[in-house]
Amino acid sequence: MLPVHPVLQAVLFFDSYGSLFGISNDVAMQVVGVGFIVGVIQDSCETGLNSSTDVLYTACAELRDRRKHPERCTTEINIHAKKN
C-alpha cells in the first residue's frame, strides 16, 4: 500500500472527524484547512533551515581547505578593478 500524505488523509476523512468529535462538517473542514496551512509553513521553515545549514557546512569546509592548503587560494582580490 502506498503512503498517503497526512493532509490528503485529513481531506478524505473530514466527514468522519465531524461525527467522531461531534463537530459540524464546516468546522471540520476549517480544521483541515488550518492544518494544511501549518503544514505548508512547517515545510517552508524546514527547507530554509536545511538550506542555511548547507551554506554553513560549505563555508566550514572552505575555511578548512584554505587553512590546510593556503597555496591554493589567492588572497589578492581587487573588487574595484575595471574590466577592459
BELZIWO-V280814 format. One record per residue. N is the residue number from 1. RES is the residue in three letters. OMEGA is omega as a letter, one per 20 degrees, with the letter a starting at -180 (999 if undefined). Layout:
BEGIN
n->{N:N}
res->{RES:RES}
omega->{OMEGA:OMEGA}
END
This chain:
BEGIN
n->{1:2:3:4:5:6:7:8:9:10:11:12:13:14:15:16:17:18:19:20:21:22:23:24:25:26:27:28:29:30:31:32:33:34:35:36:37:38:39:40:41:42:43:44:45:46:47:48:49:50:51:52:53:54:55:56:57:58:59:60:61:62:63:64:65:66:67:68:69:70:71:72:73:74:75:76:77:78:79:80:81:82:83:84}
res->{MET:LEU:PRO:VAL:HIS:PRO:VAL:LEU:GLN:ALA:VAL:LEU:PHE:PHE:ASP:SER:TYR:GLY:SER:LEU:PHE:GLY:ILE:SER:ASN:ASP:VAL:ALA:MET:GLN:VAL:VAL:GLY:VAL:GLY:PHE:ILE:VAL:GLY:VAL:ILE:GLN:ASP:SER:CYS:GLU:THR:GLY:LEU:ASN:SER:SER:THR:ASP:VAL:LEU:TYR:THR:ALA:CYS:ALA:GLU:LEU:ARG:ASP:ARG:ARG:LYS:HIS:PRO:GLU:ARG:CYS:THR:THR:GLU:ILE:ASN:ILE:HIS:ALA:LYS:LYS:ASN}
omega->{a:r:a:a:a:r:r:r:a:r:a:a:a:r:r:r:r:a:a:a:r:r:a:r:r:r:r:r:r:r:r:r:r:r:r:r:r:r:r:r:r:r:r:r:r:r:r:r:r:a:a:r:r:r:r:r:r:r:r:r:r:r:r:r:r:r:a:a:a:a:a:a:r:a:a:r:r:a:a:a:r:r:r:999}
END
